[in-house]
Amino acid sequence: MKDHSNLVGKVVDEQDTELTFKDTILYALSLGFSSNPKDDKQLKFTYEENLQSLPGLSMVLAYPGFWIAEPEYGFDWKKVLHAEEFFEIHNPIPPEGKLFGRTTVESVVDRGAEKGCFIYSKKELFLSDRKTLLATVVSNTLARGDGGFSTGAANQKSGNTPARIPDREPDLVCDLDTLPQSALFYRLCGDLNPLHADPKVAETAGFEAPILHGRCTMGVAMRALIKSYCDYEASKLKSMQVRFSAPFMPGETLRTEMWKENNQIFFNSIALERNIRVLSNGLATLN
């Protein structure tokens, strides 16, 4: 069993990237913004005139790819699952321009031989000057086949404590439709995993059809938050975190249940047609 604790602190990706207005618009369209072409409030995310970027764009910019599958890291990549995601905006992301991203392994948590390990990676997104920090994105990946290596040093948990959903009826509920081809749109934002496009690959992985990217499902929930609590002023959303509970299928309706307490919004999201929770322990912070 390879000791994965030596990955802590390792830079797994650095890249300069150029964001175009088309990238910014494609991201918004893939989440379903401007499904009502007469809604002027959404047009600022999908039309180059006075274009604004969405905070969730931080998750796809300078995307490090499926680095965990590289042979040098020694993971059984076929048993890897995306467990959690978090982003925080520090400065506005421009709708176009040159940027720089750096992804570092922040922590490795050994859960034992039977449970695998968590790998927390942190991506920092900067302007091209590499000094102006725009956003921090933390991803938690569960490597189900790679636990039982730790002597204790790696068991330092990173990331955020899961949010506790209030024990009452939700304050607001928002249902949003998704397109059957939404995964095909979203993959053009950078995540080209064939699981989200090729029916044969999806079937091999145990799914009836290609599933939607977890970050895209999270983005649709972000759309619900921005609609419900920000009146489409996306700059009001400072941070967001979720746990991925179950796959979401393109074309389904995402129901997001929300509870507001001061400047925090707790939320869960459900695949409405199947009544299955797909996002849990959600927490968003407003400016």
Secondary structure as the mmCIF struct_conf table of DSSP 4:
data_model
#
loop_
_struct_conf.conf_type_id
_struct_conf.id
_struct_conf.beg_label_comp_id
_struct_conf.beg_label_asym_id
_struct_conf.beg_label_seq_id
_struct_conf.end_label_comp_id
_struct_conf.end_label_asym_id
_struct_conf.end_label_seq_id
HELX_RH_3T_P HELX_RH_3T_P1 HIS A 4 LEU A 7
TURN_TY1_P TURN_TY1_P1 VAL A 8 GLY A 9
STRN STRN1 VAL A 11 LEU A 19
HELX_RH_AL_P HELX_RH_AL_P1 PHE A 21 SER A 30
TURN_TY1_P TURN_TY1_P2 LEU A 31 SER A 34
BEND BEND1 SER A 35 ASN A 36
TURN_TY1_P TURN_TY1_P3 PRO A 37 LYS A 38
HELX_RH_AL_P HELX_RH_AL_P2 ASP A 40 LEU A 43
TURN_TY1_P TURN_TY1_P4 LYS A 44 THR A 46
BEND BEND2 TYR A 47 GLU A 48
TURN_TY1_P TURN_TY1_P5 GLU A 49 ASN A 50
HELX_RH_3T_P HELX_RH_3T_P2 PRO A 55 MET A 59
TURN_TY1_P TURN_TY1_P6 VAL A 60 ALA A 62
BEND BEND3 PHE A 66 PHE A 66
HELX_RH_3T_P HELX_RH_3T_P3 TRP A 67 ALA A 69
BEND BEND4 GLU A 70 GLU A 70
HELX_RH_3T_P HELX_RH_3T_P4 PRO A 71 TYR A 73
HELX_RH_3T_P HELX_RH_3T_P5 TRP A 77 LYS A 79
STRN STRN2 VAL A 80 ILE A 89
BEND BEND5 HIS A 90 ASN A 91
HELX_LH_PP_P HELX_LH_PP_P1 PRO A 92 PRO A 94
BEND BEND6 PRO A 95 GLU A 96
STRN STRN3 GLY A 97 ASP A 110
TURN_TY1_P TURN_TY1_P7 ALA A 113 LYS A 115
STRN STRN4 CYS A 117 LEU A 127
TURN_TY1_P TURN_TY1_P8 SER A 128 ASP A 129
BEND BEND7 ARG A 130 ARG A 130
BEND BEND8 THR A 132 THR A 132
STRN STRN5 LEU A 133 ALA A 143
TURN_TY1_P TURN_TY1_P9 ARG A 144 GLY A 145
BEND BEND9 GLY A 148 GLY A 148
BEND BEND10 THR A 151 GLY A 152
TURN_TY1_P TURN_TY1_P10 ALA A 153 ALA A 154
BEND BEND11 GLY A 159 GLY A 159
HELX_LH_PP_P HELX_LH_PP_P2 THR A 161 ALA A 163
BEND BEND12 ASP A 167 ARG A 168
BEND BEND13 ASP A 171 ASP A 171
STRN STRN6 LEU A 172 ASP A 177
TURN_TY1_P TURN_TY1_P11 PRO A 180 GLN A 181
HELX_RH_AL_P HELX_RH_AL_P3 SER A 182 TYR A 186
HELX_RH_3T_P HELX_RH_3T_P6 ARG A 187 CYS A 189
BEND BEND14 GLY A 190 GLY A 190
HELX_RH_3T_P HELX_RH_3T_P7 PRO A 194 HIS A 196
TURN_TY1_P TURN_TY1_P12 ALA A 197 ALA A 197
HELX_RH_AL_P HELX_RH_AL_P4 PRO A 199 THR A 204
TURN_TY1_P TURN_TY1_P13 ALA A 205 GLY A 206
BEND BEND15 GLU A 208 ALA A 209
HELX_LH_PP_P HELX_LH_PP_P3 PRO A 210 HIS A 213
HELX_RH_AL_P HELX_RH_AL_P5 GLY A 214 TYR A 229
BEND BEND16 CYS A 230 CYS A 230
TURN_TY1_P TURN_TY1_P14 ASP A 231 TYR A 232
HELX_RH_3T_P HELX_RH_3T_P8 ALA A 234 LYS A 236
STRN STRN7 LEU A 237 PHE A 244
BEND BEND17 ALA A 246 ALA A 246
TURN_TY1_P TURN_TY1_P15 PRO A 250 GLY A 251
HELX_LH_PP_P HELX_LH_PP_P4 GLU A 252 GLU A 252
STRN STRN8 THR A 253 GLU A 261
TURN_TY1_P TURN_TY1_P16 ASN A 262 ASN A 263
STRN STRN9 GLN A 264 ALA A 271
TURN_TY1_P TURN_TY1_P17 LEU A 272 ASN A 275
STRN STRN10 ILE A 276 LEU A 286
#
